[in-house]
Amino acid sequence: MKYITKTFKFTGLALVIAASLTACNQEPKQQASVEKATKISAQAALTATDAQQFLDNVAKEMVTLNLEGSRAAWIYANFITEDTASLAAEADQKSTDAGVRYAMQAATFDDVDVNPTQRRQLNVLKQSLVMPAPQDPEKSAELATIGAKLGSIYGKGSYTTKAGEKLSLGDMTSKMANSRDYDELLEMWTGWREISPEMKPLYTRQAELANEGAKGLGYQDLGAMWRSNYDMPADDFAKELDRLWGQVKPLYDDLHCYVRTELGETYGTDKVAQDKPIPAHLLGNMWAQSWGNIYDLVAPQDADPGYDVTKQLAEHNYDEIKMVRGAEKFFTSLGFDALPETFYTRSLFTKPADRDVTCHASAWDLDAKDDIRIKMCIQKTGEEFNVIHHELGHNFYQRAYKDQPVYFQNSANDGFHEAIGDTIALSVTPKYLKEIGLIDTIPDESKDIGLLMKQALDKIAFIPFGLMVDQWRWKVYSGEIKPENYNTSWWELREKYQGVAAPIDRDVNAFDPGAKYHVPAGVPYSRYFLAHIQQFEFHRALCEISGNTDPIHRCSIYNSKEAGTALNTMLEMGSSQPWQQAYKVITGNEQMDATAILDYFAPLHVWLKNKNQGKQCGF
Ligand SMILES: [Zn+2]
């Protein structure tokens, strides 16, 4: 689930606003800014005082731009019309233009002797564009056009079935989740990938141009620029991700092995060979990135927890507002202040009957003070109750860092925001549900395997996917993967990390990476990998701080003021310090550690090993 907050990362927002927009949509008026920036760099002897003046001016501009932009985006997402789309796009364009100007001007201070805070703020500006444009106005305009085209191809993508039915991605996503018909799944899978071959020449050119832009800002290539966003050398960051993956892999391998066996039983071992990667269309998701939708196919026997939160919510007369109030209470139980009244009057909780809105759940921070909101079309289900806890995690984070300078009103690194939402959701355990009176008894530990399996299908299955998307892009941007190998390299990485393979031979023109939103949209992906690692470590650490004595998958930090204080200390820091300092506040360590995942899933791992005995695992 996403969050909307005040940062310079306008890309994601732009794509939400209108499919025709994407990163760095510079108009010719950029030229003036570029010239201005060049002039500044031509003036010799810039000083720290100049830097401070520049940063102060930008901060003022940013506050105004952010507020205008968020308001326009909010109105658009809540009243989708041609007019609101165009107003939101205009506001976003203004912000993006400003972002380009700031980044280039910030780069002119690269060799100036400034203090660490100034350097950190200048770096925030330099990193503000995920697709930096070259300084040449023509190339900059070309990059903007390409971005818009890629976004539009994806946004308008659809597939007409052999039976003549036109399906949107939403329709196909739902079929991928629910169909158990091998051929129908294959048709959906290949059908959606027909949208992307035309992206390939655009994507190739975009990589060239953005690389040139990144070099202009002083980075080796765009991948190196993305990897420079983590308070450590770019190469160390890549190594760090590999190290973390190495910790999780044994658990993933056992999950993969077990799921492959079960799918073999469902579809036949002629279709799911037991010594090869799993065909990518059978895992309940268009990208095989999370597998929770096939829980019914792999559910452990006798592991039903014996209650259904959706039914319990109905029995206890929970409507949408009561669900939100319930989730808010989780945070106040930790010692956080209650949400402001405007949260309740300004948020969107239910799908309006009379107009189009964007229903995808999101958390907003309009003014960097107290005007925080969520926008959700809440369904009265157990899963959505969980999502509300997650979204409020974003809101409480946003409010916690509101007193930081505008530059640092962000999560400690880009994995933290999602990780915090999910950390809170990990505390929505049977124990918590009992404490708030939603269920009567906590199921005994023998039932935990079912809950853990569901979590593992969603979260453990995701981890190698979360890693490989940028592994591929980094290699594309560094030139290691050439355009003629784009698709084959994509599948080599998917097989290597996920043990998942294309179900049929891919056409020479295929461009399967383009069928995943974040590739044409130009949104970096490592943050999702990080969030999946960090959330378990936060959870384990906060449970320990709360004095928990249960296994950590059973722990909820509900009611723990100690855990709340530690959490708040970290959230308040925003991105003002290297993320390692924020990490240390909760975990006691400056380095990430994926062993928390192994602890959390320990009972499932034992169970999986047992089930996999005598099998040929691996891919
Ligand atoms: Zn989220």
Residues whose N, C-alpha, C, O or C-beta is under 5 A from the ligand:
A	BS01	ZN	M1 K2 Y3 E418 G421
